[in-house]
Amino acid sequence: MTETTAARPLSLAGTPAARPLGYYSWTMGQCSRDPLYIMVIIYIFFPYFSNVVVGDPVRGQTLIGYLNASAGFAMALTIPFMGAIADKIGRRLPVSAASDVRRAVGASGIWWMLRGGAGLGVGVGFALLLVLLIAFGYSEVFHNAMLPSVTPADKAGLVSGLAFSAGNMSAIFLLIFVLFAFALPGTQPWPFLPDAPLFGIDKAAHEHDRIVGPIGGIWLAVATLPLLIFTPDGVRSPESILDNVRRGIQEVVHTVRRLDHYANIAVYLVARMFFNDGMAGVLVFNGVYASGIFGWDTTTMLILGLCTSGSAMVGAWLGGLLDDRLGSIRTLKVSIAMTTLILLALVSMGPGVVLFAVDVGMEPLWSVPYFHTPAELIYFLTFQVFALFFVTALSASRTLMAKLSPPQMATQFFGLYSLSGTVTAFLAPLMVATTTAWFNSQRAGFASLIILMLIGAAMLFWVREEQATPAPAR
C-alpha cells in the first residue's frame, strides 16, 4: 500500500476509498440514467403510450402494469447470478457500459411508436420498452455495487444522496429544454417563446412526446463518461471467464443455503420487496393516473416533472445529510411513513374533489391552463412532498444495503438488493393492472400500492443496522 493510498479514508468495504474525483464521478452514473427514466417512464412517454398509442387510459395503465411485471420477472431470474459472477470477475464497469448502450439504442427507438399503434405497433413497442426496463435494472445493480468500495464510510449517505440530486438536476435541465423548445411554443403569447417548436417538431403528431427518448439516450451516452473514465473499478480476476461464472453460480447457491447466517439482511431485503415497489409504483403510475384523472396534457406533465425533479433534488440532498446524522434505518422509516400517508392523500383527489368527498369546486384559480383548479393544484403540491420523501428513502435504502453487506460480496448482495426490488417489480404492477381492470378504476389500481408500503414499513422494525460477515462453508 502506498503512502498516498494509506492516507485515504476507509470505505465501507474496509479498503482505501477512491479520491474525490473518483467517488463524485460515480454520482454521474445516476446523473446519466435518471433523466431518461424520468422523462420516458414517469412523466412523458408512458402517459403518451397509455393515452395515445394504446388510446385508452384504463387499458394503457393495465398494459404498463404487465410491462413492468414482465421486466421484473426477467430480472428476478438473472440479476443475482450476474451480480455474483461480477464479484468473481472483479470488474463492474464493462457490464454497466454495455447496459448503457442498450438503453441508449432502446430509448432512441421509441421515436417510432405512433398514435393508435402505428409505426412499430403496440406489440413491438411493448418489447422495446421491456428491453429498456431490463437494461435499467442491470445498470442499477452494477452501479450501486460500487458504492461500498469507492466512497468514504463517513460520506456514504451524503454521496448516495448527491447522486440522486445530480440525477434530478440533470432531469430538470432536460425537462426545461423540452418544455420551452417543443411543448410551449404556439400555446402561449410569451415573448421569450419561439413562434413554433424548434427543429420542425410536429406537436400534432406527438413528436414532442416521442423526442424525449432520443434526447435521453444522447444525454446518457455523454454523461456516463466521467464514471467510465475517473471512477476506479475492481481488479480483474486472473481466472478464466468460465471459472468465474461457475464460482459465481456456486456462491449464489451457497448464499441461499446459508440464509440463516444472513437473516438480518434477508429480513431487510424482504421488507424492501414491499416498500420499494410500493413507492416506485407511485412514481411510475402517477403520470398515467394524473393524466387520466385530470386530463393533463404533455405540457402540464412536463411542468409537473420539472417541479417534482426539483423537489426530489432537494430531498436527496437533505436526506443524505439526515442519513449520515440519524442513521439509514431511522431515515428510511420516516420516509416510508410519510410516502404512505401522501399516497392516501393523492388517491383521495379527483376533479373538484379532495379527501374523497370534500367539494373544492371547478372554478379556475388563474388564467394559465396548468393546475388551474383547486383539486389539481392541491394534487400538484402534495406530489412535491411525496417526491422529497421518496428520494430520501431511495438514498437511505441504498446506503443501508451498503452498510449491511459483506464488502467482498457487494455486487452479489446488491444483485439480491435489486432482486428485492424486482420480485415485487412484477407483483406491484400486476396488482395495479389487475385491480385497475377488476374495478375498471384507475383510482383503485393506484391505491392498491398502499398495501405493499405498509407491509414493508412494518418489517423494518426487525432489521438491525450492522454489517454482516461472509458465511463459513459447512
Legacy VTK file of the C-alpha trace (Angstrom):
# vtk DataFile Version 3.0
C-alpha trace
ASCII
DATASET POLYDATA
POINTS 474 float
0.000 0.000 0.000
1.468 3.372 -0.999
1.627 6.281 1.398
-0.982 8.153 -0.644
-3.325 5.176 -0.573
-2.786 4.621 3.146
-3.681 8.260 3.851
-7.093 7.958 2.209
-10.155 7.401 4.428
-11.541 3.887 4.556
-14.595 2.898 2.573
-17.497 0.795 3.840
-15.616 -2.159 2.349
-12.689 -1.521 4.718
-10.349 -0.589 1.868
-8.993 2.870 0.978
-11.749 4.895 -0.643
-11.380 6.450 -4.059
-10.182 10.007 -4.452
-12.922 12.674 -4.507
-12.792 12.781 -8.316
-13.483 9.047 -8.315
-16.462 8.962 -5.988
-18.005 12.191 -7.283
-17.678 10.785 -10.811
-19.565 7.734 -9.511
-22.551 10.030 -8.976
-22.540 10.699 -12.748
-23.812 7.161 -13.294
-27.024 8.256 -11.586
-26.908 11.605 -13.358
-26.730 9.906 -16.766
-29.591 7.449 -16.351
-32.163 9.295 -14.216
-33.267 11.871 -16.834
-34.082 9.114 -19.328
-36.088 7.238 -16.692
-37.838 10.393 -15.503
-38.800 11.616 -18.981
-39.699 8.284 -20.579
-41.152 6.178 -17.780
-42.524 8.640 -15.246
-43.748 11.837 -16.863
-43.819 11.968 -20.654
-43.619 8.796 -22.682
-45.510 6.267 -20.551
-48.549 8.603 -20.266
-48.302 9.128 -24.058
-48.083 5.358 -24.575
-51.148 4.810 -22.393
-53.359 7.623 -23.661
-52.280 7.941 -27.308
-50.505 4.791 -28.526
-52.928 2.454 -26.724
-55.684 5.073 -26.806
-57.447 4.056 -23.572
-56.166 5.217 -20.131
-57.528 2.180 -18.268
-56.230 -0.379 -20.789
-52.991 1.605 -21.085
-52.382 1.525 -17.318
-53.113 -2.198 -17.388
-50.564 -2.817 -20.172
-47.944 -0.720 -18.389
-48.518 -2.834 -15.286
-47.927 -6.021 -17.272
-44.858 -4.436 -18.913
-43.236 -3.702 -15.555
-44.261 -7.131 -14.276
-42.567 -8.844 -17.232
-39.373 -6.843 -16.748
-39.328 -7.660 -13.040
-39.769 -11.375 -13.695
-36.899 -11.431 -16.219
-34.577 -9.605 -13.822
-35.557 -11.815 -10.901
-34.308 -14.853 -12.824
-30.953 -13.369 -13.856
-29.694 -10.499 -11.712
-28.496 -12.408 -8.591
-26.318 -14.679 -10.722
-24.925 -11.760 -12.717
-24.016 -9.954 -9.514
-22.188 -12.930 -8.033
-20.319 -13.556 -11.296
-19.258 -9.892 -11.407
-17.882 -10.199 -7.844
-15.714 -13.085 -9.050
-14.597 -11.373 -12.250
-13.792 -8.229 -10.271
-14.979 -5.729 -12.907
-18.321 -3.938 -12.938
-17.921 -1.047 -15.354
-17.895 -3.148 -18.580
-21.342 -4.586 -17.820
-22.602 -1.141 -16.849
-21.297 0.321 -20.116
-22.938 -2.445 -22.164
-26.227 -1.728 -20.412
-25.843 1.966 -21.257
-25.535 1.117 -24.952
-28.716 -0.985 -24.855
-30.630 1.773 -23.088
-29.451 4.490 -25.480
-30.470 2.422 -28.523
-33.783 1.377 -26.991
-34.627 4.941 -25.975
-33.983 6.213 -29.497
-36.271 3.520 -30.892
-39.365 4.809 -29.106
-39.443 7.713 -31.600
-41.228 5.315 -33.970
-44.098 4.449 -31.583
-47.034 6.375 -33.090
-50.662 7.178 -32.334
-53.080 4.254 -32.268
-50.342 1.626 -32.512
-48.962 2.848 -35.851
-45.238 2.732 -36.605
-43.641 -0.005 -34.538
-47.036 -1.120 -33.245
-48.083 -1.823 -29.676
-46.533 -5.329 -29.635
-43.052 -4.362 -30.890
-43.185 -1.205 -28.813
-44.011 -3.274 -25.735
-40.947 -5.476 -26.428
-38.698 -2.437 -26.923
-39.836 -0.890 -23.650
-39.305 -4.253 -21.952
-35.653 -4.347 -23.073
-35.236 -0.757 -21.889
-36.601 -1.520 -18.418
-34.407 -4.619 -18.020
-31.323 -2.636 -19.048
-32.176 -0.062 -16.382
-32.280 -2.835 -13.790
-28.912 -4.313 -14.783
-27.220 -0.914 -14.773
-28.575 -0.093 -11.323
-27.114 -3.268 -9.799
-23.576 -2.717 -11.023
-23.607 0.997 -10.301
-24.924 0.562 -6.736
-22.417 -2.209 -6.006
-19.535 0.255 -6.455
-20.729 2.483 -3.591
-19.214 0.485 -0.679
-15.698 0.427 -2.169
-15.354 3.895 -3.725
-16.959 6.145 -1.081
-15.529 7.049 2.369
-17.586 5.343 5.074
-18.498 8.615 6.780
-19.736 10.132 3.497
-21.693 7.211 2.069
-25.087 8.721 2.819
-24.091 12.140 1.505
-22.584 10.776 -1.746
-25.587 8.500 -2.311
-27.903 11.478 -1.824
-25.795 13.688 -4.104
-26.086 11.065 -6.840
-29.875 11.275 -6.735
-29.656 15.084 -6.583
-27.410 15.136 -9.655
-29.812 12.850 -11.500
-32.772 15.077 -10.751
-30.839 18.259 -11.530
-29.908 16.974 -14.979
-33.539 15.926 -15.499
-34.611 19.477 -14.671
-32.376 20.921 -17.379
-33.623 18.470 -19.994
-37.272 18.949 -18.997
-36.835 22.734 -19.273
-35.361 22.272 -22.742
-38.224 20.036 -23.916
-40.800 22.364 -22.349
-39.569 25.602 -23.907
-38.236 24.185 -27.171
-41.091 21.854 -28.117
-44.148 21.880 -25.821
-44.892 25.545 -25.030
-44.220 27.276 -28.381
-47.503 28.158 -30.029
-49.548 27.730 -26.839
-48.771 30.980 -25.011
-48.078 34.538 -26.279
-44.970 34.926 -24.136
-42.213 36.967 -25.827
-39.397 34.610 -24.796
-41.007 31.590 -26.515
-40.248 30.597 -30.122
-43.187 31.061 -32.502
-43.140 27.337 -33.306
-41.432 24.231 -31.884
-37.741 24.006 -32.765
-36.317 21.679 -35.431
-39.706 21.376 -37.129
-41.179 19.215 -34.360
-44.849 18.497 -35.119
-46.946 18.510 -31.954
-49.993 17.253 -33.823
-48.047 14.036 -34.437
-46.946 13.976 -30.767
-43.308 14.359 -31.764
-42.749 16.451 -28.629
-43.718 13.348 -26.607
-41.543 10.968 -28.611
-38.439 13.175 -28.801
-37.696 12.595 -25.104
-36.374 9.103 -25.942
-33.587 10.213 -28.314
-32.741 13.212 -26.097
-32.452 10.971 -23.023
-30.364 8.444 -24.968
-27.876 11.090 -26.122
-27.580 12.504 -22.595
-26.988 9.011 -21.228
-24.109 8.389 -23.647
-22.398 11.682 -22.790
-22.996 11.980 -19.037
-21.790 8.462 -18.199
-18.250 9.199 -19.476
-16.888 10.589 -16.135
-17.948 7.367 -14.396
-16.224 5.219 -17.003
-13.057 7.350 -17.043
-12.445 8.511 -13.462
-14.154 6.035 -11.094
-11.840 3.125 -10.199
-13.138 -0.341 -10.981
-12.244 -3.607 -9.284
-9.199 -5.699 -10.190
-9.835 -8.278 -12.881
-9.669 -11.892 -11.704
-6.784 -13.942 -13.194
-9.107 -16.928 -13.637
-10.961 -17.695 -16.853
-14.441 -16.318 -17.538
-15.888 -19.833 -17.383
-14.340 -20.486 -13.952
-15.655 -17.163 -12.649
-19.138 -17.948 -13.954
-19.062 -21.371 -12.289
-17.839 -19.941 -8.977
-20.400 -17.100 -9.096
-23.286 -19.537 -9.539
-21.946 -21.723 -6.727
-21.716 -18.692 -4.439
-25.348 -17.749 -5.055
-26.364 -21.303 -4.161
-24.154 -21.165 -1.050
-25.637 -17.803 -0.007
-29.186 -19.119 -0.370
-28.303 -22.205 1.698
-26.824 -20.014 4.444
-29.686 -17.561 4.726
-29.713 -18.284 8.457
-26.330 -16.533 8.656
-27.651 -13.560 6.697
-31.019 -13.412 8.485
-30.774 -9.669 9.190
-30.104 -8.876 5.528
-32.808 -11.312 4.442
-35.438 -9.562 6.560
-34.329 -6.205 5.154
-34.495 -7.441 1.568
-37.955 -8.912 2.052
-39.094 -5.623 3.609
-37.640 -3.782 0.629
-39.549 -6.054 -1.732
-42.684 -4.396 -0.463
-41.918 -0.790 0.452
-39.642 -0.072 -2.509
-42.018 -1.340 -5.119
-44.935 0.430 -3.485
-43.112 3.763 -3.592
-41.633 3.200 -7.051
-45.075 2.221 -8.275
-46.450 5.578 -7.159
-43.803 7.350 -9.213
-44.256 5.130 -12.284
-48.064 5.226 -12.290
-48.523 8.807 -11.111
-48.203 10.265 -14.598
-50.589 7.716 -16.066
-53.043 8.220 -13.179
-52.953 12.027 -13.106
-53.167 12.442 -16.880
-56.135 10.072 -16.959
-57.996 11.537 -13.947
-57.407 15.235 -14.649
-56.819 15.081 -18.410
-53.379 16.704 -18.134
-51.585 17.199 -21.441
-47.880 16.899 -22.239
-47.069 20.485 -21.251
-48.740 20.032 -17.867
-46.865 16.768 -17.325
-43.582 18.463 -18.262
-44.197 21.187 -15.682
-45.091 18.532 -13.113
-41.919 16.598 -13.914
-39.787 19.718 -13.806
-41.041 20.834 -10.404
-41.039 17.294 -8.981
-37.429 16.748 -10.054
-36.535 19.929 -8.184
-38.317 18.662 -5.075
-36.572 15.301 -5.411
-33.196 17.004 -5.800
-33.698 18.892 -2.539
-34.995 15.745 -0.847
-31.986 13.692 -1.911
-29.526 16.258 -0.583
-31.330 16.764 2.720
-31.932 13.029 3.007
-28.228 12.312 2.575
-27.370 14.680 5.406
-30.114 13.175 7.581
-28.874 9.667 6.759
-25.337 10.380 7.998
-26.705 12.038 11.149
-29.627 9.806 12.214
-28.651 6.548 10.549
-30.034 4.919 7.436
-32.759 2.824 9.021
-34.341 5.682 11.010
-34.309 7.906 7.939
-35.893 5.104 5.919
-38.715 4.518 8.425
-39.690 8.188 8.489
-39.636 8.393 4.691
-41.832 5.326 4.169
-44.382 6.513 6.724
-44.662 9.884 5.014
-44.923 8.488 1.464
-47.682 6.105 2.571
-49.755 8.937 4.026
-49.165 11.058 0.943
-50.292 8.278 -1.427
-53.514 8.019 0.553
-53.987 11.755 0.075
-53.274 11.523 -3.685
-55.869 8.834 -4.362
-58.456 10.839 -2.415
-58.388 13.524 -5.113
-60.290 13.871 -8.364
-61.770 16.668 -10.479
-63.269 19.124 -7.982
-62.815 16.741 -5.012
-60.210 16.158 -2.277
-60.283 13.743 0.673
-62.766 11.614 -1.313
-65.783 13.801 -0.561
-64.744 17.425 0.058
-66.005 19.528 -2.844
-63.453 22.233 -3.689
-65.145 23.330 -6.912
-64.021 23.526 -10.514
-63.611 27.284 -10.814
-60.202 28.216 -12.329
-57.797 29.862 -9.909
-55.966 31.721 -12.704
-55.981 32.112 -16.461
-52.920 29.936 -17.105
-54.281 26.498 -18.094
-51.965 24.443 -15.869
-53.036 23.190 -12.419
-55.732 25.852 -12.547
-58.467 24.205 -10.462
-58.176 23.750 -6.671
-58.010 19.941 -6.794
-55.321 19.967 -9.493
-53.203 22.464 -7.562
-53.546 20.504 -4.307
-52.589 17.288 -6.116
-49.565 19.019 -7.634
-48.334 20.388 -4.295
-48.947 17.098 -2.482
-46.910 15.200 -5.039
-43.971 17.557 -4.470
-43.852 16.431 -0.843
-44.057 12.803 -1.982
-41.053 13.300 -4.264
-38.988 14.766 -1.418
-39.551 11.787 0.882
-39.406 9.210 -1.915
-35.872 10.129 -2.979
-34.785 10.368 0.654
-35.990 6.779 1.049
-34.185 5.643 -2.125
-30.899 7.096 -0.931
-31.186 5.757 2.626
-32.226 2.332 1.324
-29.123 2.063 -0.860
-26.800 3.297 1.890
-28.301 0.824 4.377
-27.638 -2.044 1.963
-24.017 -0.923 1.633
-23.722 -0.917 5.431
-25.265 -4.394 5.849
-23.422 -6.224 3.035
-20.120 -8.107 3.418
-17.719 -5.902 1.377
-16.196 -8.774 -0.619
-19.688 -9.855 -1.716
-21.001 -6.373 -2.537
-22.173 -6.990 -6.096
-23.864 -10.277 -5.211
-25.764 -8.641 -2.376
-26.618 -5.617 -4.474
-27.863 -8.140 -7.004
-30.105 -9.538 -4.279
-30.944 -5.940 -3.365
-32.054 -5.354 -6.924
-33.889 -8.673 -6.858
-35.777 -7.471 -3.791
-36.941 -4.599 -5.943
-37.782 -6.822 -8.903
-39.612 -9.702 -7.226
-42.388 -7.264 -6.434
-41.496 -5.248 -9.505
-43.798 -7.652 -11.232
-46.134 -8.122 -8.230
-46.905 -4.424 -7.737
-47.535 -3.566 -11.407
-49.540 -6.775 -11.675
-51.522 -5.641 -8.639
-52.136 -2.248 -10.247
-53.009 -3.839 -13.590
-55.439 -6.419 -12.217
-57.020 -4.047 -9.694
-57.477 -1.388 -12.362
-59.065 -3.924 -14.718
-61.168 -5.606 -11.995
-62.713 -2.369 -10.695
-62.430 -0.549 -14.040
-60.914 2.265 -11.987
-57.526 3.978 -12.126
-58.015 5.155 -8.520
-58.469 1.600 -7.197
-55.397 0.369 -9.071
-53.242 3.254 -7.848
-54.440 2.895 -4.244
-53.509 -0.800 -4.097
-49.844 0.196 -3.690
-50.525 1.325 -0.101
-50.713 -2.337 0.979
-47.128 -3.012 -0.109
-45.752 0.076 1.612
-47.417 -0.782 4.934
-46.079 -4.365 4.913
-42.520 -3.200 4.161
-42.574 -0.497 6.823
-43.713 -2.963 9.491
-40.913 -5.429 8.662
-38.185 -2.795 9.082
-38.663 -2.926 12.853
-36.887 -6.330 12.813
-33.788 -5.017 10.948
-30.529 -4.079 12.730
-28.031 -1.655 11.192
-24.904 -3.852 11.346
-22.542 -5.271 8.716
-22.619 -8.993 8.011
-19.580 -11.252 7.517
-19.270 -13.975 4.851
-20.846 -17.253 5.934
-18.312 -20.011 6.604
-18.546 -23.117 4.443
-20.336 -26.066 6.000
LINES 1 475
474 0 1 2 3 4 5 6 7 8 9 10 11 12 13 14 15 16 17 18 19 20 21 22 23 24 25 26 27 28 29 30 31 32 33 34 35 36 37 38 39 40 41 42 43 44 45 46 47 48 49 50 51 52 53 54 55 56 57 58 59 60 61 62 63 64 65 66 67 68 69 70 71 72 73 74 75 76 77 78 79 80 81 82 83 84 85 86 87 88 89 90 91 92 93 94 95 96 97 98 99 100 101 102 103 104 105 106 107 108 109 110 111 112 113 114 115 116 117 118 119 120 121 122 123 124 125 126 127 128 129 130 131 132 133 134 135 136 137 138 139 140 141 142 143 144 145 146 147 148 149 150 151 152 153 154 155 156 157 158 159 160 161 162 163 164 165 166 167 168 169 170 171 172 173 174 175 176 177 178 179 180 181 182 183 184 185 186 187 188 189 190 191 192 193 194 195 196 197 198 199 200 201 202 203 204 205 206 207 208 209 210 211 212 213 214 215 216 217 218 219 220 221 222 223 224 225 226 227 228 229 230 231 232 233 234 235 236 237 238 239 240 241 242 243 244 245 246 247 248 249 250 251 252 253 254 255 256 257 258 259 260 261 262 263 264 265 266 267 268 269 270 271 272 273 274 275 276 277 278 279 280 281 282 283 284 285 286 287 288 289 290 291 292 293 294 295 296 297 298 299 300 301 302 303 304 305 306 307 308 309 310 311 312 313 314 315 316 317 318 319 320 321 322 323 324 325 326 327 328 329 330 331 332 333 334 335 336 337 338 339 340 341 342 343 344 345 346 347 348 349 350 351 352 353 354 355 356 357 358 359 360 361 362 363 364 365 366 367 368 369 370 371 372 373 374 375 376 377 378 379 380 381 382 383 384 385 386 387 388 389 390 391 392 393 394 395 396 397 398 399 400 401 402 403 404 405 406 407 408 409 410 411 412 413 414 415 416 417 418 419 420 421 422 423 424 425 426 427 428 429 430 431 432 433 434 435 436 437 438 439 440 441 442 443 444 445 446 447 448 449 450 451 452 453 454 455 456 457 458 459 460 461 462 463 464 465 466 467 468 469 470 471 472 473
